[in-house]
Amino acid sequence: MKKLLFIITLACTFSIQAQDSSAFKQQTLEFIKLTGTGDAFDNVIAQIGAQVPAEKKEAYLKAANATLDNLYSQLAEVYMKEFTSEEIAELVIFYQSDLGKKLASKQTALAQKGMTIGQKWGMELGQMAQQYSN
């Protein structure tokens, strides 16, 4: 009888943890989508697809978009290791605010500008390193 009770308790615990994990993952996916990541993915799909001939573009877009669920799922797993469920909930609230929406809408442009600045800085450092190497 004790073994049966233990097994039932253990099964219920796993079931509750799975439900909690599933809710956590759904909330994490919502957070990722609120951050403007979808726009960045759409841009990548369009840029890479620019080389696809017009007559195959629709099929390419369908296939490319079909990869997004797995990509989002993998990203969610990364975020879930770095943030608690409570932190993700707070981030969702922030990204649903006016300021959060503004940040999300500008995220891709800010990242691109940041990369340009970083590349320029990296070239300057490379030149500096060459001066000290001689």
N, C-alpha and C positions, 0 to 999 in steps of 0.2 A: 504494500500500500504506500509506503514511504517513497519507494522508487517511482511509482506511478505519479504521485504528487510532485516529486522532483522533476520528472520529465514534463509534466504539464506546465509547471512554473517556468522551466527552461524554455519551452516552446513559446509560451506567452511573452517571455522577455525578448526572445529573438524577433517575434512578430511586432512587438512595440518598437524595438530598435529599428527594424526595417521600415516601419511606417514613419518614424521620426527622421530617418535618413532620407526617405523619399520626399518628405515635406521639405526638408533642408535642401535637398537637391533642386526641387522645383523653385524654391525661393531664390536659390543661387542662380539658377537659369534666368529667372525674372530680373535679378540684379544685373547680370551680364548684358542682357538685352536692353535694359534701361540706360546703360552707360554709353550707348552709341556704337557698340562693337559691331552690331549688324550693319551699320553704314560702312564701316571699314571693310567688313567681309564682302559687301556688295561691290565696293570699289575694286577690291582685289579680283573678284570674279570678272568684273567688267574689263579690267586692265589685261588680265591674262587671256580673256576671251576675245580681246581685240583682234587677235590673229586668226580667229575662227571665221571661215567664210560665212557670208550672210545666210546661205541656204542651210547651214548646219548650226546656226546660232541658237535657235530655239531648243534643239536637242542638247546642245552644250549647256545652256542655262539651266535646263531641267536637271541634267546630271550633276552640275556643279552645286545647285541649290540642295540637291538630295544629300550632299556631304555635310551640310551645315548642322544637322541634328547631332551627329557624332562629334563634330568639332565643338559644339556648345557643351555637350556632355563631358568631353575631356577637360575643357576649360573649367567647368563647374567642379570637377574633382580636384583640380589644382586650387581653386578658391576655397573649397571646403576644407582643405588641409591647412590653409593659412588663416582662415577666419572662423569664428564660432557662428552658430545659428543666430545668436542674438546680434552679433556684429553685422551679419548679412542683412538682418531685418532692419537695423539702423541705416545701413547703406541704401536699402530699397526706399526707405522713407525719404532719405536725402535726395536720391535721384528722381523721386516723384515730386519734389519741391520745385519751385520756379528756378532757383539757383542751380539745383541738380540738373534740371532739363537744359539750362543754358550751358552748363559744363559739358553735358553729353553731346549737345549739338555742335560744340566747338572742339571736341576731343580729337577728331581725326586731323583737322587743320593744325591744331596745336602740336600734335605729335609730328606731323610733317615738318613744320617750322622748326621744332626742336631738333629733329634729325639733321636738317640743313645746318643749323648752328653747330651741332655736335661734329658734323663732318668737317666744317671749316676749322673748328678748334683742333680737331685731330690732325689736319694737315699742318696747322701752325706748330703743333707739338712735334710732328715728324720733322719739320724743318729745324726746329730748335734742337732736337736730338741729334740731327746730322751735324749741326755746328759744334756740339760738344763731343761728337765722335771723332772728329778730325784732330 
